[in-house]
Amino acid sequence: MDTLITLYLNQFVGSTVADTLILFGARWLIFFAVAAAVPVIIWRYYVREQRYGLLVRSLVFTGTATFIAWGVSEASHLILFRTRPFVALDAITPLFTVGGVEAFPSGHATASFALATAVWYVSPRTSIALFAAALLIGIARVAAGVHWPTDIYGGAVVGIGVVVLLRAVIRRFFVI
C-alpha cells in the first residue's frame, strides 16, 4: 500500500504548479505553521488575558515539546534504517533529495504534529489548522518522493505521543 500511494502522489511531480505547491508544503509550510502558532499563544495569554507567566510557560512548553519530539525522531534514525522512496523505486521522480536511509519516522511530520498537539493545549481551535498543515506537510513529502506514507504516520504517532507524555510528566511532577 505504501508503494501504491507513493507512486500515485508522485505522479504529479513534473508540472510547474504542482512542483511549486509540493515543494512549498514539503519544505516551507512547517515554518509558516510555527510563525502562526507563536502569535496565537501570545494573543491568548498576554494580550487577551494579561497572564505573562502562562505566556512564557506556554511558549517554552510548545517549543521544548516540539524540539524533544523532533529529537526522538532523529535519534530513532540511528536504529531504524528505512530507505527513502526515491532510492528504493526507480519509478519515483524526487522533487529534491535528502539522506537515503533516514526515512522512518519523518522528522517533518513528527515536528509538525508535535507543534499542533502542543498548541492544542493552548488553543484547540487554532490547533485544527495546525493539524491540517501537518497533514499537508506529510502528503507533500510523500508526493515529493522523500517519504513513504507510513513514515508520515510514524512521525504523527511519535510527535503526538511525545507531547502528550511530556505534558503528563510535567503535570505530575510540576505545578502548572
N, C-alpha and C positions, 0 to 999 in steps of 0.2 A: 504494500500500500504506500509506503514511503516513496518508492521509486515512481509509482504512477502519479502521485500528487506533485512530486518534484518535477517530473517531466512535463506535466500539464502546465504548471505555473511558469516553468522556464521557457515554454514556447513563445511567450510574449516578449522575451528579450530580443532585441534587434530593431524594434520600432523606436524612433527618437522620443516620442511622447511616453511610451511605456518605459523605456530605459531611464528617462528623467524621473518619472514617478517612482519606479522601483529603487533607483539609486537614492533618491531623497528619503524614502521610507527605510531603506536598509542601513543607511549611513548617518543621516542627519535628523530624522524625526525624534530620536531619543533626546537630543539636545533641546529641541523645542518643547518636549514634554517636561524636562527639568525646568526650563525657563518659564513654563506655565505653572508648575507646582509651587515654586517659591513665592510668587506674588499672592497666590491663594492663601497660603499659610500666613503670610504677613497680614493680609486683609482680615483674615478670620480672627487672629489673636491680638493684633496690635491696633489696627485702625478701627475695627468694629467693636472689640471687647476691651481694648486697653489693658491687655494682660501680657505684659512684656515677658514674664517668666515662662508662660506657656508658649509664647512665640519662640523663644530660644530653645526650649526643650523639644518642641515640635520640629524645628529646623534641624537640630542636632540628631534627633531620632531618625528623621527621614533620610538625612544624608548618611548617617552611620549605618543604618539598616540596609540601605541600597548598596553601600560600599562593601559591607560584610557579605551580602548575598552574591555580589559580583566576585568577591574574593573566593568564596566557596566554589563558585562555578569555575574560576580559573585554576584553583587547586585541584579540582576533580579532573582536569585535563592531564594531570601528571599520572593518573592511574587509569583513566578511561580513554582509550585510543579509538577514535572513530574517524574514518576517512570522510572527507567532505564530498558532496555530490560531484563537483567538477573534476575531482581526482578519480572517483570510482566509476563514473559513467562517461563514455566518450560522447554520448548524445547531449550532454549538458553544455550549454554555452554560458560560461561565467561572465557576469557583468563586471566583476572585479575579482581579484584573487586575494586570498589570505592563507594562513598556515594550513597544512594539509591534513593533520590528524587531530586537530583540536575542535572537533565539531560538537561533541556532546558533553554537557548541555550548552546551549547557545548563551554566550555571555551577554549579548544584547537583550535577548528575551529575559534572562534572569534579572538584569538590572532594571529593565522597563516594567516588568511585573512586580518587582520588589518596590519600586517607586510608587506604582499605583496602589499597592497594598498599604504602604506606609501612609500615603495621603488619605486613604480610606478612613483611617483613624481620626483624621482632622476634618475632612470634608468629603463625606460619602458621595455627594453629587458630582464633585469635581473628579473623584476617582473613576467614575464611569467613563469619562472622556479619556483618562489616562489608561484605563484597561483597553479601551478601543484602540488607542495609539499603540499600546504594547502588542496587541493582536496584529495590527497593520505592519509594525516593525517585523514581527515574525514572518508574516506572509511575504513581505518584500525580501527578506533574507533567503527564504526558500525559492522565490522566483528568481533571485539573483544567482542561484546555483551554489550558494556557500553553506547552506544548511539543509538538513532533512526535516520534515515536519515533526518527527519525534524529538529532534534536538530542541525545537521551539517548545514543545510540550514539556520536556525535561527542564528547560530553563524556567518555564512558568511555575512548575512544581517547586523547584529549588527557590526561586525568588519569593513566591508567596509563603512557602514553608519557613524559610529563614526569618522573614519579617514577623510572622505570627509567633514563632518560637521565641524570637528576641523580645517581642512585646510581652509575652507571658513571663519570661525570666525577669524583665525589668519590673513588671507589676508585682511579681512575687518577692523580689529582694529589695526593691527601692520604692520610695513613696513618690508617686507622680500624680 
